[in-house]
Amino acid sequence: MIAESINTFITFLTSHIPVEVIMLTLFIAFLWVLKKVFNIFFGALKVIIASATFPLFLNKVLKIAVPLTKQSFLYYINLGLVLYILYLFIRSSVTIGNFLGSIFGRRKK
């Protein structure tokens, strides 16, 4: 009975709302729940989403012909994650360097 009701509701939704909009809404809800529950690595999730939308931005907004294949999306996702990890490493290195410099460095009088 419940399964039939859910199936009827989904059929009603897909007949009035495009499937892409429903999937986007579900994906955003998934990310919101993930942020509320885990709140860990959410910066990496933002980078992944921004990196995955970059080929679409190139194609649709800038009108640069980039193939919209799985490989191109994975390429930009990996590139974004590598740059994000490099940013985190450099930021932590500067923080550690400033901390050690304040301990062992010359004190101003």
N, CA, C and O atoms as a GROMACS GRO file, in nm:
protein
  436
    1MET      N    1   0.082  -0.119   0.000
    1MET     CA    2   0.000   0.000   0.000
    1MET      C    3   0.087   0.126   0.000
    1MET      O    4   0.062   0.219  -0.077
    2ILE      N    5   0.188   0.130   0.087
    2ILE     CA    6   0.275   0.248   0.092
    2ILE      C    7   0.359   0.258  -0.035
    2ILE      O    8   0.379   0.367  -0.088
    3ALA      N    9   0.406   0.143  -0.084
    3ALA     CA   10   0.487   0.143  -0.207
    3ALA      C   11   0.404   0.193  -0.325
    3ALA      O   12   0.456   0.266  -0.410
    4GLU      N   13   0.278   0.156  -0.332
    4GLU     CA   14   0.192   0.204  -0.440
    4GLU      C   15   0.169   0.354  -0.429
    4GLU      O   16   0.165   0.424  -0.530
    5SER      N   17   0.154   0.404  -0.307
    5SER     CA   18   0.135   0.547  -0.287
    5SER      C   19   0.259   0.626  -0.328
    5SER      O   20   0.249   0.731  -0.392
    6ILE      N   21   0.375   0.573  -0.292
    6ILE     CA   22   0.500   0.639  -0.330
    6ILE      C   23   0.516   0.637  -0.482
    6ILE      O   24   0.555   0.737  -0.541
    7ASN      N   25   0.485   0.524  -0.544
    7ASN     CA   26   0.495   0.512  -0.689
    7ASN      C   27   0.399   0.609  -0.758
    7ASN      O   28   0.436   0.672  -0.857
    8THR      N   29   0.278   0.622  -0.707
    8THR     CA   30   0.181   0.716  -0.764
    8THR      C   31   0.230   0.860  -0.749
    8THR      O   32   0.217   0.940  -0.841
    9PHE      N   33   0.286   0.891  -0.633
    9PHE     CA   34   0.338   1.026  -0.610
    9PHE      C   35   0.454   1.057  -0.704
    9PHE      O   36   0.460   1.167  -0.759
   10ILE      N   37   0.545   0.962  -0.722
   10ILE     CA   38   0.659   0.983  -0.812
   10ILE      C   39   0.611   1.000  -0.956
   10ILE      O   40   0.663   1.084  -1.029
   11THR      N   41   0.514   0.921  -0.996
   11THR     CA   42   0.458   0.934  -1.131
   11THR      C   43   0.394   1.071  -1.149
   11THR      O   44   0.410   1.133  -1.254
   12PHE      N   45   0.323   1.117  -1.048
   12PHE     CA   46   0.262   1.250  -1.054
   12PHE      C   47   0.368   1.359  -1.065
   12PHE      O   48   0.355   1.451  -1.145
   13LEU      N   49   0.474   1.347  -0.984
   13LEU     CA   50   0.580   1.447  -0.988
   13LEU      C   51   0.649   1.451  -1.123
   13LEU      O   52   0.671   1.558  -1.180
   14THR      N   53   0.684   1.334  -1.175
   14THR     CA   54   0.759   1.330  -1.302
   14THR      C   55   0.674   1.372  -1.420
   14THR      O   56   0.728   1.411  -1.524
   15SER      N   57   0.542   1.365  -1.407
   15SER     CA   58   0.458   1.410  -1.518
   15SER      C   59   0.444   1.562  -1.519
   15SER      O   60   0.413   1.620  -1.623
   16HIS      N   61   0.466   1.628  -1.405
   16HIS     CA   62   0.451   1.774  -1.397
   16HIS      C   63   0.583   1.849  -1.383
   16HIS      O   64   0.592   1.965  -1.421
   17ILE      N   65   0.684   1.784  -1.328
   17ILE     CA   66   0.814   1.848  -1.306
   17ILE      C   67   0.920   1.767  -1.380
   17ILE      O   68   0.919   1.644  -1.374
   18PRO      N   69   1.012   1.834  -1.451
   18PRO     CA   70   1.119   1.760  -1.519
   18PRO      C   71   1.203   1.678  -1.421
   18PRO      O   72   1.226   1.718  -1.307
   19VAL      N   73   1.248   1.564  -1.468
   19VAL     CA   74   1.325   1.473  -1.383
   19VAL      C   75   1.455   1.538  -1.338
   19VAL      O   76   1.501   1.514  -1.226
   20GLU      N   77   1.514   1.621  -1.423
   20GLU     CA   78   1.640   1.687  -1.387
   20GLU      C   79   1.622   1.778  -1.266
   20GLU      O   80   1.711   1.786  -1.180
   21VAL      N   81   1.509   1.847  -1.259
   21VAL     CA   82   1.484   1.936  -1.145
   21VAL      C   83   1.465   1.855  -1.017
   21VAL      O   84   1.513   1.894  -0.911
   22ILE      N   85   1.397   1.742  -1.028
   22ILE     CA   86   1.378   1.655  -0.912
   22ILE      C   87   1.512   1.601  -0.863
   22ILE      O   88   1.538   1.599  -0.743
   23MET      N   89   1.597   1.556  -0.957
   23MET     CA   90   1.727   1.502  -0.919
   23MET      C   91   1.816   1.611  -0.857
   23MET      O   92   1.888   1.584  -0.761
   24LEU      N   93   1.810   1.732  -0.912
   24LEU     CA   94   1.888   1.842  -0.855
   24LEU      C   95   1.840   1.874  -0.713
   24LEU      O   96   1.922   1.898  -0.624
   25THR      N   97   1.710   1.873  -0.692
   25THR     CA   98   1.656   1.898  -0.559
   25THR      C   99   1.698   1.790  -0.461
   25THR      O  100   1.736   1.820  -0.347
   26LEU      N  101   1.693   1.666  -0.504
   26LEU     CA  102   1.737   1.556  -0.418
   26LEU      C  103   1.885   1.565  -0.387
   26LEU      O  104   1.927   1.536  -0.275
   27PHE      N  105   1.966   1.605  -0.486
   27PHE     CA  106   2.109   1.617  -0.465
   27PHE      C  107   2.140   1.729  -0.366
   27PHE      O  108   2.226   1.713  -0.278
   28ILE      N  109   2.071   1.842  -0.378
   28ILE     CA  110   2.091   1.952  -0.284
   28ILE      C  111   2.048   1.912  -0.144
   28ILE      O  112   2.114   1.946  -0.047
   29ALA      N  113   1.935   1.841  -0.134
   29ALA     CA  114   1.890   1.793  -0.002
   29ALA      C  115   1.992   1.696   0.057
   29ALA      O  116   2.018   1.698   0.177
   30PHE      N  117   2.049   1.611  -0.028
   30PHE     CA  118   2.151   1.517   0.018
   30PHE      C  119   2.272   1.591   0.073
   30PHE      O  120   2.324   1.556   0.179
   31LEU      N  121   2.318   1.695   0.002
   31LEU     CA  122   2.433   1.773   0.049
   31LEU      C  123   2.401   1.847   0.178
   31LEU      O  124   2.486   1.859   0.265
   32TRP      N  125   2.279   1.897   0.191
   32TRP     CA  126   2.239   1.967   0.313
   32TRP      C  127   2.240   1.872   0.432
   32TRP      O  128   2.290   1.907   0.540
   33VAL      N  129   2.185   1.752   0.413
   33VAL     CA  130   2.185   1.653   0.521
   33VAL      C  131   2.328   1.612   0.555
   33VAL      O  132   2.363   1.598   0.672
   34LEU      N  133   2.410   1.594   0.453
   34LEU     CA  134   2.549   1.557   0.475
   34LEU      C  135   2.623   1.665   0.554
   34LEU      O  136   2.703   1.634   0.642
   35LYS      N  137   2.596   1.791   0.524
   35LYS     CA  138   2.660   1.900   0.599
   35LYS      C  139   2.613   1.902   0.743
   35LYS      O  140   2.693   1.922   0.834
   36LYS      N  141   2.484   1.883   0.765
   36LYS     CA  142   2.431   1.886   0.901
   36LYS      C  143   2.481   1.768   0.984
   36LYS      O  144   2.512   1.783   1.101
   37VAL      N  145   2.487   1.651   0.922
   37VAL     CA  146   2.523   1.531   0.997
   37VAL      C  147   2.673   1.523   1.020
   37VAL      O  148   2.718   1.503   1.133
   38PHE      N  149   2.751   1.539   0.916
   38PHE     CA  150   2.894   1.517   0.927
   38PHE      C  151   2.974   1.645   0.949
   38PHE      O  152   3.059   1.650   1.037
   39ASN      N  153   2.946   1.747   0.871
   39ASN     CA  154   3.017   1.875   0.878
   39ASN      C  155   3.169   1.858   0.869
   39ASN      O  156   3.245   1.943   0.914
   40ILE      N  157   3.210   1.748   0.810
   40ILE     CA  158   3.351   1.719   0.790
   40ILE      C  159   3.375   1.712   0.640
   40ILE      O  160   3.294   1.656   0.567
   41PHE      N  161   3.483   1.765   0.596
   41PHE     CA  162   3.521   1.764   0.455
   41PHE      C  163   3.419   1.837   0.368
   41PHE      O  164   3.408   1.808   0.249
   42PHE      N  165   3.344   1.930   0.426
   42PHE     CA  166   3.245   1.999   0.344
   42PHE      C  167   3.312   2.095   0.246
   42PHE      O  168   3.259   2.124   0.139
   43GLY      N  169   3.430   2.145   0.284
   43GLY     CA  170   3.506   2.227   0.190
   43GLY      C  171   3.544   2.148   0.066
   43GLY      O  172   3.541   2.201  -0.046
   44ALA      N  173   3.580   2.022   0.086
   44ALA     CA  174   3.614   1.936  -0.028
   44ALA      C  175   3.491   1.910  -0.114
   44ALA      O  176   3.502   1.903  -0.236
   45LEU      N  177   3.375   1.895  -0.051
   45LEU     CA  178   3.252   1.876  -0.128
   45LEU      C  179   3.220   1.999  -0.212
   45LEU      O  180   3.176   1.987  -0.327
   46LYS      N  181   3.243   2.117  -0.156
   46LYS     CA  182   3.220   2.239  -0.233
   46LYS      C  183   3.314   2.245  -0.354
   46LYS      O  184   3.274   2.284  -0.464
   47VAL      N  185   3.439   2.206  -0.332
   47VAL     CA  186   3.536   2.206  -0.441
   47VAL      C  187   3.496   2.106  -0.548
   47VAL      O  188   3.508   2.134  -0.667
   48ILE      N  189   3.449   1.989  -0.506
   48ILE     CA  190   3.408   1.886  -0.602
   48ILE      C  191   3.291   1.937  -0.686
   48ILE      O  192   3.291   1.920  -0.808
   49ILE      N  193   3.194   1.999  -0.623
   49ILE     CA  194   3.077   2.048  -0.696
   49ILE      C  195   3.117   2.161  -0.791
   49ILE      O  196   3.074   2.163  -0.906
   50ALA      N  197   3.198   2.253  -0.742
   50ALA     CA  198   3.241   2.364  -0.828
   50ALA      C  199   3.325   2.312  -0.944
   50ALA      O  200   3.312   2.360  -1.057
   51SER      N  201   3.410   2.214  -0.918
   51SER     CA  202   3.494   2.158  -1.024
   51SER      C  203   3.411   2.080  -1.125
   51SER      O  204   3.440   2.084  -1.244
   52ALA      N  205   3.309   2.011  -1.077
   52ALA     CA  206   3.226   1.932  -1.168
   52ALA      C  207   3.141   2.022  -1.257
   52ALA      O  208   3.107   1.983  -1.369
   53THR      N  209   3.105   2.140  -1.210
   53THR     CA  210   3.024   2.229  -1.292
   53THR      C  211   3.108   2.315  -1.387
   53THR      O  212   3.053   2.384  -1.472
   54PHE      N  213   3.240   2.311  -1.372
   54PHE     CA  214   3.324   2.395  -1.457
   54PHE      C  215   3.312   2.362  -1.606
   54PHE      O  216   3.304   2.455  -1.686
   55PRO      N  217   3.312   2.234  -1.649
   55PRO     CA  218   3.292   2.208  -1.792
   55PRO      C  219   3.157   2.259  -1.844
   55PRO      O  220   3.148   2.305  -1.958
   56LEU      N  221   3.054   2.252  -1.761
   56LEU     CA  222   2.924   2.306  -1.802
   56LEU      C  223   2.931   2.458  -1.817
   56LEU      O  224   2.872   2.514  -1.909
   57PHE      N  225   3.004   2.523  -1.726
   57PHE     CA  226   3.023   2.668  -1.735
   57PHE      C  227   3.097   2.704  -1.863
   57PHE      O  228   3.061   2.801  -1.931
   58LEU      N  229   3.200   2.626  -1.897
   58LEU     CA  230   3.273   2.654  -2.020
   58LEU      C  231   3.184   2.638  -2.143
   58LEU      O  232   3.188   2.721  -2.234
   59ASN      N  233   3.104   2.532  -2.145
   59ASN     CA  234   3.018   2.506  -2.260
   59ASN      C  235   2.904   2.604  -2.273
   59ASN      O  236   2.883   2.662  -2.380
   60LYS      N  237   2.830   2.624  -2.166
   60LYS     CA  238   2.705   2.700  -2.175
   60LYS      C  239   2.726   2.850  -2.165
   60LYS      O  240   2.661   2.926  -2.237
   61VAL      N  241   2.814   2.895  -2.078
   61VAL     CA  242   2.829   3.039  -2.055
   61VAL      C  243   2.936   3.099  -2.146
   61VAL      O  244   2.910   3.198  -2.215
   62LEU      N  245   3.054   3.040  -2.146
   62LEU     CA  246   3.164   3.096  -2.226
   62LEU      C  247   3.166   3.046  -2.370
   62LEU      O  248   3.244   3.095  -2.451
   63LYS      N  249   3.082   2.949  -2.402
   63LYS     CA  250   3.070   2.893  -2.538
   63LYS      C  251   3.202   2.836  -2.588
   63LYS      O  252   3.235   2.848  -2.706
   64ILE      N  253   3.278   2.774  -2.497
   64ILE     CA  254   3.401   2.704  -2.534
   64ILE      C  255   3.366   2.556  -2.545
   64ILE      O  256   3.311   2.498  -2.451
   65ALA      N  257   3.399   2.497  -2.657
   65ALA     CA  258   3.361   2.357  -2.682
   65ALA      C  259   3.450   2.264  -2.600
   65ALA      O  260   3.565   2.237  -2.637
   66VAL      N  261   3.395   2.214  -2.491
   66VAL     CA  262   3.462   2.115  -2.407
   66VAL      C  263   3.376   1.991  -2.409
   66VAL      O  264   3.255   2.000  -2.388
   67PRO      N  265   3.434   1.874  -2.434
   67PRO     CA  266   3.351   1.753  -2.436
   67PRO      C  267   3.294   1.724  -2.296
   67PRO      O  268   3.367   1.723  -2.197
   68LEU      N  269   3.164   1.701  -2.292
   68LEU     CA  270   3.098   1.672  -2.164
   68LEU      C  271   3.094   1.521  -2.144
   68LEU      O  272   2.989   1.458  -2.154
   69THR      N  273   3.211   1.465  -2.117
   69THR     CA  274   3.221   1.322  -2.093
   69THR      C  275   3.255   1.298  -1.946
   69THR      O  276   3.289   1.390  -1.872
   70LYS      N  277   3.245   1.174  -1.908
   70LYS     CA  278   3.279   1.139  -1.770
   70LYS      C  279   3.426   1.169  -1.742
   70LYS      O  280   3.460   1.211  -1.631
   71GLN      N  281   3.511   1.148  -1.839
   71GLN     CA  282   3.653   1.173  -1.820
   71GLN      C  283   3.682   1.321  -1.797
   71GLN      O  284   3.766   1.356  -1.714
   72SER      N  285   3.613   1.408  -1.870
   72SER     CA  286   3.638   1.552  -1.851
   72SER      C  287   3.589   1.598  -1.714
   72SER      O  288   3.655   1.680  -1.649
   73PHE      N  289   3.473   1.547  -1.669
   73PHE     CA  290   3.425   1.582  -1.536
   73PHE      C  291   3.522   1.532  -1.429
   73PHE      O  292   3.554   1.604  -1.335
   74LEU      N  293   3.568   1.407  -1.442
   74LEU     CA  294   3.662   1.352  -1.344
   74LEU      C  295   3.795   1.426  -1.346
   74LEU      O  296   3.858   1.443  -1.241
   75TYR      N  297   3.837   1.470  -1.464
   75TYR     CA  298   3.962   1.546  -1.473
   75TYR      C  299   3.952   1.675  -1.392
   75TYR      O  300   4.041   1.706  -1.313
   76TYR      N  301   3.844   1.749  -1.411
   76TYR     CA  302   3.829   1.876  -1.338
   76TYR      C  303   3.805   1.854  -1.189
   76TYR      O  304   3.849   1.934  -1.107
   77ILE      N  305   3.736   1.747  -1.153
   77ILE     CA  306   3.716   1.716  -1.011
   77ILE      C  307   3.850   1.684  -0.945
   77ILE      O  308   3.880   1.735  -0.837
   78ASN      N  309   3.931   1.600  -1.011
   78ASN     CA  310   4.063   1.567  -0.956
   78ASN      C  311   4.153   1.689  -0.948
   78ASN      O  312   4.225   1.708  -0.850
   79LEU      N  313   4.149   1.772  -1.052
   79LEU     CA  314   4.230   1.894  -1.051
   79LEU      C  315   4.188   1.986  -0.937
   79LEU      O  316   4.272   2.042  -0.868
   80GLY      N  317   4.058   2.000  -0.917
   80GLY     CA  318   4.009   2.084  -0.807
   80GLY      C  319   4.050   2.031  -0.672
   80GLY      O  320   4.089   2.108  -0.584
   81LEU      N  321   4.041   1.899  -0.653
   81LEU     CA  322   4.080   1.841  -0.524
   81LEU      C  323   4.229   1.854  -0.498
   81LEU      O  324   4.270   1.881  -0.385
   82VAL      N  325   4.310   1.835  -0.601
   82VAL     CA  326   4.455   1.851  -0.584
   82VAL      C  327   4.489   1.995  -0.546
   82VAL      O  328   4.571   2.019  -0.458
   83LEU      N  329   4.425   2.091  -0.614
   83LEU     CA  330   4.450   2.231  -0.581
   83LEU      C  331   4.401   2.265  -0.441
   83LEU      O  332   4.465   2.343  -0.370
   84TYR      N  333   4.288   2.209  -0.400
   84TYR     CA  334   4.234   2.234  -0.266
   84TYR      C  335   4.326   2.176  -0.158
   84TYR      O  336   4.351   2.240  -0.056
   85ILE      N  337   4.376   2.054  -0.181
   85ILE     CA  338   4.468   1.993  -0.084
   85ILE      C  339   4.599   2.071  -0.079
   85ILE      O  340   4.656   2.089   0.029
   86LEU      N  341   4.646   2.118  -0.194
   86LEU     CA  342   4.766   2.202  -0.196
   86LEU      C  343   4.742   2.332  -0.118
   86LEU      O  344   4.830   2.377  -0.044
   87TYR      N  345   4.626   2.392  -0.136
   87TYR     CA  346   4.591   2.513  -0.061
   87TYR      C  347   4.590   2.486   0.090
   87TYR      O  348   4.643   2.566   0.167
   88LEU      N  349   4.530   2.375   0.132
   88LEU     CA  350   4.527   2.342   0.274
   88LEU      C  351   4.668   2.319   0.328
   88LEU      O  352   4.699   2.360   0.440
   89PHE      N  353   4.753   2.253   0.249
   89PHE     CA  354   4.890   2.228   0.291
   89PHE      C  355   4.968   2.358   0.307
   89PHE      O  356   5.038   2.378   0.406
   90ILE      N  357   4.955   2.447   0.209
   90ILE     CA  358   5.027   2.575   0.216
   90ILE      C  359   4.975   2.659   0.332
   90ILE      O  360   5.053   2.722   0.403
   91ARG      N  361   4.845   2.660   0.352
   91ARG     CA  362   4.788   2.737   0.463
   91ARG      C  363   4.836   2.685   0.598
   91ARG      O  364   4.869   2.763   0.687
   92SER      N  365   4.840   2.552   0.613
   92SER     CA  366   4.887   2.497   0.740
   92SER      C  367   5.037   2.519   0.756
   92SER      O  368   5.084   2.539   0.868
   93SER      N  369   5.112   2.515   0.647
   93SER     CA  370   5.256   2.539   0.656
   93SER      C  371   5.285   2.682   0.699
   93SER      O  372   5.375   2.706   0.779
   94VAL      N  373   5.210   2.778   0.646
   94VAL     CA  374   5.230   2.917   0.684
   94VAL      C  375   5.193   2.937   0.830
   94VAL      O  376   5.262   3.009   0.902
   95THR      N  377   5.085   2.874   0.873
   95THR     CA  378   5.044   2.885   1.014
   95THR      C  379   5.148   2.825   1.106
   95THR      O  380   5.184   2.885   1.208
   96ILE      N  381   5.198   2.708   1.071
   96ILE     CA  382   5.301   2.643   1.152
   96ILE      C  383   5.429   2.726   1.150
   96ILE      O  384   5.495   2.742   1.252
   97GLY      N  385   5.464   2.780   1.032
   97GLY     CA  386   5.583   2.864   1.022
   97GLY      C  387   5.572   2.990   1.106
   97GLY      O  388   5.669   3.029   1.171
   98ASN      N  389   5.456   3.053   1.105
   98ASN     CA  390   5.437   3.173   1.188
   98ASN      C  391   5.443   3.138   1.336
   98ASN      O  392   5.500   3.214   1.416
   99PHE      N  393   5.386   3.025   1.374
   99PHE     CA  394   5.388   2.982   1.513
   99PHE      C  395   5.532   2.954   1.560
   99PHE      O  396   5.573   3.001   1.666
  100LEU      N  397   5.606   2.878   1.479
  100LEU     CA  398   5.745   2.849   1.516
  100LEU      C  399   5.831   2.974   1.514
  100LEU      O  400   5.921   2.990   1.596
  101GLY      N  401   5.804   3.065   1.420
  101GLY     CA  402   5.878   3.190   1.415
  101GLY      C  403   5.853   3.276   1.537
  101GLY      O  404   5.943   3.346   1.584
  102SER      N  405   5.730   3.272   1.588
  102SER     CA  406   5.702   3.351   1.709
  102SER      C  407   5.768   3.291   1.832
  102SER      O  408   5.801   3.363   1.926
  103ILE      N  409   5.789   3.160   1.831
  103ILE     CA  410   5.855   3.096   1.946
  103ILE      C  411   6.006   3.117   1.940
  103ILE      O  412   6.067   3.161   2.037
  104PHE      N  413   6.066   3.085   1.825
  104PHE     CA  414   6.212   3.087   1.815
  104PHE      C  415   6.267   3.217   1.756
  104PHE      O  416   6.388   3.238   1.757
  105GLY      N  417   6.182   3.302   1.707
  105GLY     CA  418   6.228   3.425   1.644
  105GLY      C  419   6.267   3.531   1.745
  105GLY      O  420   6.252   3.514   1.866
  106ARG      N  421   6.317   3.638   1.690
  106ARG     CA  422   6.360   3.750   1.772
  106ARG      C  423   6.237   3.826   1.822
  106ARG      O  424   6.143   3.852   1.746
  107ARG      N  425   6.238   3.860   1.948
  107ARG     CA  426   6.125   3.933   2.006
  107ARG      C  427   6.149   4.082   1.990
  107ARG      O  428   6.260   4.132   2.009
  108LYS      N  429   6.043   4.152   1.955
  108LYS     CA  430   6.052   4.297   1.942
  108LYS      C  431   6.037   4.361   2.078
  108LYS      O  432   5.955   4.318   2.159
  109LYS      N  433   6.118   4.466   2.103
  109LYS     CA  434   6.112   4.536   2.232
  109LYS      C  435   6.050   4.670   2.217
  109LYS      O  436   6.036   4.743   2.315
   0.00000   0.00000   0.00000
